[in-house]
Amino acid sequence: MASSELSNSLSQAAAISVNPATGETVARYPYQSDAELHQALDTAVAGFRQWAATPAPARMKLFADLARVLRRDIEELGRMAATEMGKPIVQARAEVEKCAVLCDWYAENGEGILRDETTKIGEQAYVSFLPIGAILAVMPWNFPFWQVVRGAIPILVGGNAYVLKHAPNVMGCAYLVRELFTEIGLPEGAFSVVNITNDLVSKAIADPRIAAVTVTGSVRAGSAIASQAGAALKKSVLELGGSDPFIVLADADLDRAVKAATVGRFQNTGQICIAAKRIILEEPIAEAFTERFVNAVAQLKMGDPLDEGTYLGPMARFDLRDELDRQVQASIEQGARVLAGGGKVEGIGNFYAPTILADVKPGMTVFDQETFGPVASLIVSRDAEHAIAMANDSEFGLSGALWTEDKKRAKELARRVETGGMFINGFSASDPRVPIGGVKKSGYGRELSYFGVVEFMNAQTVWFDRS
């Protein structure tokens, strides 16, 4: 498929799945009509009522069942992700296993999260968490299984229904997940997939059968959907773009920091919201880190995502590769220096060379904008104070990392970084045990852990004999 055809696929009569390693069309999934959406929402409401009435222990058992079938079908699911969006097969299997781990965690801990909470008033007053209905979820392609499962399971834990509108290029992944939910016995409509155009997304948001909306995606998409949700007086949770700082101070363990930066920037071919995009190096160690980092990135194998040895696959969409290259070329013109890569890989497939840019400064395109692909920006700071200032010099605030051997100082500095998460001597990652979410233009609300469950619950106060 040509780049222009893929770029136009959103406006065509079908969602188009393209193998980015070959450019070949995998499948076409016709968009649903207004009438089909109407039927889907009716089914979601009916599924919600049945699911909400299901006792919590029975709900949790199904999540353990889902973990089992995810592990059983790990090869099929992994190959679908590799085919539809180019994820290297080893990383694709790891994504499916991570979904299973999440299901196991909520199967074990979900009931406890839902227990009534006592208050400082004593036994006379408590808070119950009650489901609110069918939640519309607009999800991206970069983790086609994890994004769905990490959003759906916390929502389903509380008895809500989940209506998935997945990215058009990974609809095969969406339908595989739906098949698994059906197999384990989830009531029809409690988890559903709608394949709809943007105008019908707007209609769904306004429809009274949708209780709230959750979005993971771009700032533009999040802003548009949040505006529509607000107009309909519906809650929204947004997990949007990020330009995460990865701060390395002079006393850091450089070998560990280099390994973490390499994985944190280039896993999933750099197509991650929480990734080490702006690597900020304190001046005394900048040269040593840079040399080791360039050598580490040079060892990464790029190629067929179905090859077991591949670490970097193709970018998922041709239009996104074009946009990434525009950002890189603009930054080079602005004074950034290319240490590795720096452009598209010629030939078949949507490959972009793993790129390292040095001498990056605020005001350059790759500093100010989110880069969603295999591009790392190296920025040198005078000292820790300067590093924190540059970390915060961004419209984004999703996540970040800080490397130092002084843990007390790390805690103090972490509180000053304007992000939803900070990882000390590690790289940013999501985990069912802790919340994830951002500030500033990275969005609002939280997913995962206790917080991901109660975001879409009615916290109902019950107070006896108040006089």
N, C-alpha and C positions, 0 to 999 in steps of 0.2 A: 504493500500500500504506500502511496506517495504521502509525503509530509502534509500536503494541503488537504488530502482526503481525510487523514486522521484528525487534523485540526478542525475540519468541518463536521466531524462525526456527531458532535453534540446537537447539531441542528438538523440531522437527518432523521429518517423514520425509524432508525434502529441504533441501539448501542453497539459499537463495533469493537471486538476484541482483536488486538493485533499483537503478534509475536515480535517484540522489539529487537530480537537478535537476528531476525530474518526479514522483517518488514511484511511478512505474509499475514493475511487475514485468517484468524482462528475461527471466529464465529460472529454472527450477527444476531442480536436479540431485539426483536421489534418492541418499540415503546408501547406502553399500555395506554389505552384510551381513557377519556374522562369517565366513561361508564365502568371501565375495569378498575380504575382507582376507587370509584364510589363503592364497588363491591368489596374491594380489598379493605377499605376502612370499616365497612360494616362487619367484616369478618374479624378485623382486629379488635373491635369493641366487644364482640361476642367472646373472642379468645381471652380478652382481658378479664371479663366477668368470671369465666370459668377458672382461669389461672389464679386470680385474686382469692377465689374461694377455696383453692387447694391449700391444705395445711402446710405450714412452713417445712416440716420434716420431709414431706413428699417432694416439695420443690427442690430442696437441697439434694435429695437422692438423684434427681434427674441431672444435676450438674456433675455429680460423680460419674453418671452414665455417659454424659457428653465427653468427659475427659477420656473415658475408655475408648469411645469410637473415634475420637480425634487421633489417639495414638495408633489405633488399628489402621486407620486410613492415611497415615502420615505420608506415605509415598505418593498416593494419588493427589492429595492436597498440595504437597510440595511441588510436584510436577506442574500442577495447574498454575501456581504462583510463578514458577519459573517461566512458563510459557506465556502467560498473560501480561506480566509486567517485568520479566527479566531478572527476578531475584535468583542469585546463585543457589543451587539446589541444597547445599549444606545449610545455608542460612534460612532457606525456606522450611526445611525440616525443623530447625531450631525455633522458628516462629510458631509452627503448629504445636510443638512440645510446650512452648511457653503458654499457649492458649490452654493446654491441658492442665498445666500447673495452676493457672488461675482458677479453672473450674474446680479443681481439688480444694483450693484454698477457700473458696466461697462455700463449697459443699460442707466444709468443716466449720466455718466461722459465720456463715450467713444467719443462722438462727440467733446467735448471740448479738449480732448487730441489730436485729429486729426487736429485741426485747424492750419492753417499756423502760424508759429512763426515769429514775427517781429524781426528785428536785430537793432543793435546800429547805423546802417547806416540810418535807417529811412524807410519810405514807399518804397523807391527805391529798397530795397532788403528784401527778406523774405525766410523762409525755409518751404518747403512742405514735408510731410511724405507720401511716396508712397509704396504700397506693393511690395514684391519681388518675391512671388511665393509660392510653396508648401514646407512646413517645416516638416521634419521628426522628430518625437518626440519618444524617447526611454524612457519609463516610468517604475517605480518600482511598487511593489505590496503593499507597506505598507499603502498607502492611495489610494486605487484603483480608487476612484472617484475624490477626491480632486486633486491629482497630475495631472490628465488628464484635469480637468476643469480649474485649475489655470494656466496651460500652454496654453490650447487651446483658451480660451476666449480672452486674450490679443492679441494673434496672429491673431485670427479671426476679432477682432475689426478693425484692419487696412486693412482688405481685403485679407490677406493671406489665404492659405489653410493649413490644419493640417492633417498630416498623422501619425496615432498612431501605434507604435509598442509597445504593452503592455507586461508586464511580463507574462510568460507562465502559471503561476498558477492562474491568475485572468482574464482569457480571457472571462469568463462569464460576469464579470463586464464591460469589454471593449465593448462587443456587446450590453449590455443594454444601455450604454451611446450612442452608435451609433444609436440605435433605437429612442432615444429621439431627437437627432439632426434631424433625418429623419422626425419625427412626426411634429416638429415645422416648417418644410419647408426649411431647409438649402439646398442649391443646392447640388445635388449628387456630391460627390468627394471633396466638401469643407471641410468636416470632414470625414475621412475614417480610417478604421482599417486594418492593414496588420498583419497576423499571420505568421511570417517568422523566419527561422533559422538565426544564426549569419552570415553565408556566404552570405545570401541574404540581410542582413542589410548592409554589406559592399558594395554589388552591388548597393543598393539603394543610399547610400551616394555618390558613384562615378557617379551615373546617372545624366545627366544634367537636368532632370525633377525635381530633388530635389534641392531647392535653398539654404537651410541651415539646421542645425541639432541642436536639443536641447536634453539634456540628464539629467535625474535625476537618480543617482545610485551610484555604488561603484567607488572608485578611479581607479581601474583596468579597469572597463568598460568605464569610462569617458576618460581615457588616450588613450585607443585603438580607440574609436570613434572619439575623437578630432584629433588624428593623421591622420586618414583616411579623415576627413573633411578638414584638413589642406592641405593634398596632393592634394585634389580636389579644393583647393582655395575657400572653403566655410566657412562661419561663423559658429561658434558653441557657445552655451551657456551651461555651465556645473554647475549643483548643485549636489555636491558629498558628501562624508562622512563628519562626524563631531564628535568631542569629546569635546562638549561644556563645558566650565567652568561655575560653579554656585558658585559665590564668596559671602560668608557671612562674613561681617565685625563685629567687636565687638559691634557696636552701632545699629545693625539691630534689627528689630522687629522679634524676634525668632519664635513666634507662626505663623505669616504670612509666614515667610521664610520656615518653616517646611512644611506647607500646600502646598506652591508653589513647593518646591523640590519634594514632594511626587507625585504630579500631573505631574510636569515637567519631572520626570524620568520614571514613571510607566504607564502613559496613553499609550494606544495602545500597552500594554505589553512591553513597552520600545523600540519599534521598530520605532524610529523616528530619523531623521538626527539631527534636532534641539531639543536636549533633554539635561537635566541636568545630564550629564554623569560623570563629574569630580566635585564633590562638595568640594570646597576649603573653609575651615573654619579657621577664625582667632583664634589663640590659646585661648584667654580668654573665648570664647563662645563655643569652640569645644565640650566639654563634655556635656553641656546642650543641644546643638543642637542634638548631636548624640542620646542621650536618648529619646528625643521627636520624632526624625525621626524614630528610630527603632520601637517605639510604634505605630506611624502612619502607617507605612508599614505593621505591623502585622494585622491591621484592614482591609486590602484590601482583598476582596473575589476573589478567583480564581476558575474557573470552566467553565461550558458550556457557550459559547459565546451568545447563544440564551436566556439564563436566564437573566431576567431584573436586577437582583442584582449582576451580575458578573462585576468585574472591570478589572481583569486580565484573558485574554483568553490564548489559546495555542499560541506558536510561529508559524509563518506561514509555515515554512519549517523545516523538520527534519534535513537536513544537516546544517542549520544555528544554530539549537539548539546544535548540536555536536560542532560546531566551538565556540559558546559562552562558552560552558562548558570547552573546551580546554583552553580558555583565563582565565577563573576563576581558574581552577586547577593550571595552570602555575603561576598565581599571588600568590596563596596560598603558593606554593613551594618557591616563591621569598620573602615571609615574610608578605603578607597581612593576616589580621585576619578576620574570618567570624563572623559577628554579626547576620546575618539572612540568611536563605536559603543555597546556596552554591552548588546546584546540580540539576540534572534532577528529575522530579517527576515520580515515577514509575507508571506503569499502562498504560491504553489506552490513547492515545492522546499525543500531542507534547508539554507538559507543562514543564516549568522551574520555580523552586521556586524563588519568589522575593528575591533577594540577596543583602546584604549590606556588603561591604568589608571595613574594617578600616585599618589604618596604611599604606595606599597606598602612594607610593613615585614615583618620576620620575625614569624611567628605568624598572618599573614593566609593565607587559603586559597590564593590564587594564588601566594604565595611558597612555601608548604610543600608543595603538591601539584603534580603534573605537569598542565599545561594543554595539552590536545591539540587545538588549533584556533587560529583567528586572534585570539589575545589576547596582547598584550605588556604586561609589568609593568615600570614605571619605578621604580627604587629609588635613592635618593641616599645616597652615602657621604661621610663627613668627609674621608677621604684614602685613599691606596692600601692602607694596612694594614687599614682598616675595610672596604674593598671586598673584599679577599681573605678576611677573616673572614666576611663575608656570603655570598660565593661558596661557601664551605665549609659554611655553615650549612644543609645539605640532606642528606636521606637518599640523594640520587642523586649519581652521579659519572661521567656518561657523557662529556661533552665541554664545551668552553668556549672563549671568545675573550677576547683582551686587546688593547686599543688604546692604544699609546703610541709616541712617536717615539724613545724611548731603548731600543734593541734589547738592550743589555747588561742593563739593568734588567728588561726583558721576560723574558729567559731566567731570571733569578733568581726573579721573581715567578711565572712559569709553573710552576716546580718545586714551588711551595707550594700550588697549586690541586689539590684532590683529584678529579681526573678522569682518564679514560683517554686523552684527547687535548686539546691546547691549540693554538689557532690565533692567531697574532700578526698583528694588522692584517688580519684576514680573518674569515670566518664558518665555522662548523663544516661539514665536508663529508667524504664518504667517497671513497676513491680506491684502485684496486687496488694501487698501489705502496706503500701504508703500511697498518699494521694499524688496526682499529677495534674498540673494546670498552670496557667500563666497570669501575668499582669501586663499592663499597658496594652499594646496592640496584639499581644499573644493570646488575649482572650480573658475569660473569667469563668468561675465555677471550677469544680474539681471532679476528676474521675478516679476510680479505684479506691480500695480500702473501705473503711466506714463511710467516708465522705461521698464516694461514688454511689452508694446506696441511698443515702438520705437526701441527695440533691433533688431527686424527683419523688420525694415522699411528702405527704401532708403531716407535719409535726403537730399533732393534735394534743392540746392541753386538756387533761381531765382532772377536775378539782372537786373533791367531796366536801359538802357541808361548809362552804365558805360563808362566813357571817361577819 
